[in-house]
């Protein structure tokens, strides 16, 4: 089946901060009847159901990096769709370290799995399995009419990826967590939709010096993102993983619009593009 239509649902636009109205980072890219998750932060499966997605169809995921706010929903993604009837093993693509994380996770829940398989629950014997695939930059998946490419981004010493989805002449780029980097600019140039992390430059000034150093090294300010958008000219720029520290969303958008005149929105959980 050819899948040419791309739809992006923000399942979670949050950060490590425990904001009650923003679940952990997770984006669903749907092409036809197929769902591809990018990251699986806290609350991922329930957010997917709230967005109208079939939980049993959550069987393919791509991880940007191993930080806890992007992975805390991993056991949820493994086990909940299975208990609801998913029969396909979960395929997960991500950076080095994913396999070890997966092995530890499955060991932690081995007792639960045994109880469901050997007890009276009519659980199927395949949907709890996980195929963890550690990847390098390049095309990681061709599935029907969709192509998914991973590219390296700058988020510290451990590998981290962004992802580019292409189908039917449309292109969606998801940054993951990153400081400004040339690879993202090249991948996002002229894309239809760029989903990019961001922090408020004004808000950062309220943080202690050690946190200011950290965020400037590891993330992208709204001012920097405006410059990136000016270079790449996406048809639509959508902000997620917004770090505000007391700034308003309007202030955040103002920082971007100071250097960029294209269309930009600050994304919220369950918004669809």
C-alpha positions as CSV (number, residue, x, y, z in Angstrom):
1,X,0.0,0.0,0.0
2,X,1.4,3.4,-1.0
3,X,1.2,5.9,1.9
4,X,1.4,9.5,0.6
5,X,-0.4,11.6,3.1
6,X,1.5,12.8,6.2
7,X,-0.2,14.0,9.3
8,X,1.7,15.2,12.5
9,X,0.1,15.0,15.9
10,X,1.9,16.5,18.9
11,X,1.3,13.9,21.6
12,X,3.5,15.7,24.1
13,X,5.3,19.0,23.9
14,X,6.8,18.9,27.4
15,X,10.3,19.0,28.9
16,X,11.8,17.5,32.1
17,X,9.7,20.0,34.0
18,X,6.5,18.5,35.4
19,X,4.0,20.7,33.6
20,X,0.4,19.3,34.0
21,X,-0.8,20.5,30.6
22,X,2.2,19.2,28.6
23,X,3.0,15.5,28.5
24,X,6.5,14.3,27.8
25,X,8.0,14.7,24.3
26,X,6.3,12.5,21.7
27,X,5.2,13.2,18.1
28,X,3.1,10.9,16.0
29,X,3.6,11.0,12.3
30,X,0.8,9.1,10.4
31,X,0.9,8.1,6.8
32,X,-2.2,6.4,5.7
33,X,-3.1,3.9,8.4
34,X,0.5,3.6,9.7
35,X,1.7,5.4,12.9
36,X,5.3,6.3,13.5
37,X,6.2,7.7,16.9
38,X,9.2,10.0,17.5
39,X,10.1,9.7,21.2
40,X,8.0,8.3,24.0
41,X,7.9,10.6,27.0
42,X,5.6,10.1,30.0
43,X,2.0,9.6,29.1
44,X,2.6,8.6,25.5
45,X,-0.1,5.9,25.0
46,X,-2.9,7.7,26.8
47,X,-2.0,10.9,24.8
48,X,-2.2,8.8,21.6
49,X,-5.6,7.5,22.5
50,X,-6.7,11.0,23.3
51,X,-5.6,12.0,19.8
52,X,-7.8,9.3,18.3
53,X,-5.0,6.9,17.5
54,X,-5.5,3.2,17.8
55,X,-3.2,2.0,20.6
56,X,-2.7,-1.4,19.0
57,X,-1.2,0.4,16.0
58,X,1.6,1.8,18.0
59,X,4.3,-0.7,16.8
60,X,7.0,1.5,15.3
61,X,9.0,4.2,17.1
62,X,12.1,6.3,16.5
63,X,14.1,7.6,19.5
64,X,16.0,10.9,19.2
65,X,18.2,10.3,22.3
66,X,18.2,8.5,25.6
67,X,17.3,11.3,28.0
68,X,14.6,10.3,30.5
69,X,12.0,12.9,29.4
70,X,12.1,11.3,26.0
71,X,12.1,7.7,27.2
72,X,10.1,7.5,30.4
73,X,7.1,6.2,28.5
74,X,9.0,3.2,27.0
75,X,7.5,0.5,29.3
76,X,4.1,2.1,28.6
77,X,4.7,1.8,24.9
78,X,5.9,-1.8,25.2
79,X,3.2,-3.2,27.5
80,X,0.0,-1.2,27.3
81,X,-0.7,-1.7,23.5
82,X,0.1,-5.4,24.0
83,X,-2.4,-5.7,26.8
84,X,-5.0,-4.0,24.6
85,X,-4.3,-6.5,21.8
86,X,-1.3,-5.5,19.8
87,X,0.2,-8.6,18.1
88,X,3.1,-7.1,16.2
89,X,6.4,-6.8,18.1
90,X,7.4,-3.2,18.8
91,X,10.1,-1.9,16.5
92,X,12.3,0.8,17.9
93,X,15.0,2.7,16.1
94,X,17.5,4.9,18.0
95,X,21.1,5.7,18.9
96,X,23.7,3.6,20.6
97,X,22.6,2.6,24.1
98,X,19.0,1.8,23.0
99,X,19.7,-2.0,23.0
100,X,21.0,-2.0,26.6
101,X,18.1,0.2,27.8
102,X,15.6,-2.2,26.1
103,X,17.3,-5.3,27.7
104,X,17.1,-3.7,31.2
105,X,13.5,-2.6,30.7
106,X,12.4,-6.1,29.5
107,X,14.2,-7.7,32.5
108,X,12.4,-5.3,34.9
109,X,9.0,-6.3,33.6
110,X,9.8,-10.0,33.0
111,X,7.6,-11.0,35.9
112,X,4.7,-9.1,34.7
113,X,5.0,-10.6,31.2
114,X,5.2,-14.1,32.6
115,X,2.1,-13.6,34.7
116,X,0.2,-12.4,31.7
117,X,1.4,-15.2,29.4
118,X,1.2,-18.1,31.9
119,X,-1.8,-16.9,34.0
120,X,-5.5,-16.7,33.1
121,X,-5.2,-13.5,31.1
122,X,-5.8,-14.3,27.3
123,X,-2.6,-12.4,26.2
124,X,-1.1,-13.0,22.8
125,X,2.5,-14.3,22.8
126,X,4.0,-11.8,20.4
127,X,2.9,-8.2,21.1
128,X,5.2,-7.7,24.1
129,X,8.4,-8.4,22.1
130,X,10.7,-5.5,21.2
131,X,13.1,-5.3,18.2
132,X,15.6,-2.6,19.2
133,X,17.7,-1.4,16.3
134,X,20.7,0.9,16.9
135,X,21.1,3.1,13.9
136,X,23.6,5.5,12.3
137,X,22.7,8.6,10.2
138,X,21.0,7.8,6.9
139,X,17.8,6.2,5.7
140,X,16.6,3.9,8.5
141,X,13.2,2.9,7.1
142,X,11.3,2.7,3.8
143,X,7.8,1.6,4.4
144,X,5.3,1.7,1.6
145,X,5.5,5.2,0.2
146,X,7.3,6.7,3.2
147,X,11.0,7.2,3.7
148,X,12.5,8.1,7.2
149,X,16.0,9.4,7.5
150,X,18.0,10.0,10.7
151,X,20.5,12.8,10.9
152,X,23.0,13.6,13.7
153,X,22.2,16.6,15.9
154,X,24.3,18.4,18.5
155,X,23.0,17.5,22.0
156,X,26.0,16.6,24.1
157,X,28.5,13.8,23.9
158,X,26.2,10.9,23.3
159,X,24.6,10.3,19.9
160,X,21.3,12.2,19.2
161,X,19.2,12.3,16.1
162,X,16.6,14.3,14.3
163,X,14.3,12.7,11.7
164,X,13.1,13.6,8.3
165,X,10.0,12.0,6.9
166,X,9.3,12.1,3.1
167,X,6.1,10.8,1.4
168,X,4.1,11.9,-1.6
169,X,6.3,15.0,-2.2
170,X,5.8,16.2,1.4
171,X,8.6,16.5,4.0
172,X,8.4,16.7,7.8
173,X,11.5,17.3,9.9
174,X,11.6,16.8,13.7
175,X,14.6,18.2,15.4
176,X,14.6,16.3,18.7
177,X,16.8,18.1,21.3
178,X,19.6,20.0,19.7
179,X,21.8,23.1,19.7
180,X,21.9,24.9,16.3
181,X,23.7,22.6,13.8
182,X,24.4,22.5,10.1
183,X,23.0,19.0,9.6
184,X,19.5,20.1,10.7
185,X,19.7,23.2,8.4
186,X,20.5,21.0,5.4
187,X,17.7,18.5,6.2
188,X,15.1,21.1,6.9
189,X,15.7,23.4,4.0
190,X,12.4,23.9,2.1
191,X,10.5,21.3,4.2
192,X,6.8,21.5,4.6
193,X,6.8,21.2,8.4
194,X,9.6,21.8,10.8
195,X,8.9,20.7,14.4
196,X,11.7,22.2,16.5
197,X,12.6,22.4,20.2
198,X,13.2,25.9,21.6
199,X,13.9,27.9,24.8
200,X,13.1,31.5,25.6
201,X,16.3,33.7,25.5
202,X,14.6,36.1,27.9
203,X,13.6,33.3,30.3
204,X,17.1,31.8,30.3
205,X,18.4,35.0,31.8
206,X,16.5,34.2,35.0
207,X,18.3,30.9,35.4
208,X,21.5,30.3,37.4
209,X,24.8,30.7,35.5
210,X,25.5,26.9,35.4
211,X,22.1,26.3,33.8
212,X,22.6,29.1,31.3
213,X,25.8,27.5,30.2
214,X,24.1,24.1,29.9
215,X,21.2,25.3,27.8
216,X,23.3,27.4,25.5
217,X,25.4,24.4,24.8
218,X,22.6,21.8,24.5
219,X,19.5,23.5,23.1
220,X,18.3,26.2,20.7
221,X,17.1,29.6,21.7
222,X,14.1,31.3,20.0
223,X,16.5,33.9,18.6
224,X,18.7,31.2,17.2
225,X,15.7,29.3,15.8
226,X,14.5,32.4,14.0
227,X,17.9,32.4,12.2
228,X,17.5,28.7,11.4
229,X,14.0,29.2,10.0
230,X,15.3,32.1,7.9
231,X,17.8,29.7,6.3
232,X,15.5,26.8,5.9
233,X,12.2,28.5,5.1
234,X,9.8,25.8,6.2
235,X,6.2,26.2,5.1
236,X,5.3,26.0,8.8
237,X,7.5,26.1,11.9
238,X,6.0,24.4,14.9
239,X,7.6,24.8,18.3
240,X,7.7,22.0,20.9
241,X,9.7,21.1,24.0
242,X,9.3,24.8,24.9
243,X,11.4,25.9,27.9
244,X,9.9,29.2,29.0
245,X,11.0,29.8,32.7
246,X,8.3,32.4,33.2
247,X,8.3,33.9,29.7
248,X,5.0,33.8,27.8
249,X,4.3,31.9,24.6
250,X,3.7,35.3,22.9
251,X,7.1,36.4,24.1
252,X,8.7,33.3,22.8
253,X,7.0,33.8,19.4
254,X,8.1,37.4,19.4
255,X,11.8,36.4,19.8
256,X,11.5,34.2,16.7
257,X,9.6,36.8,14.7
258,X,12.2,39.4,15.4
259,X,14.4,37.7,12.8
260,X,11.9,35.6,10.9
261,X,8.8,36.5,8.9
262,X,7.4,33.1,8.1
263,X,4.5,31.2,9.6
264,X,5.3,29.9,13.2
265,X,3.1,28.5,15.9
266,X,3.8,27.3,19.4
267,X,2.5,23.8,19.6
268,X,0.3,22.3,22.3
269,X,-0.4,18.7,23.2
270,X,-2.9,17.0,20.8
271,X,-2.6,19.6,18.0
272,X,-2.6,18.1,14.5
273,X,-0.8,19.5,11.5
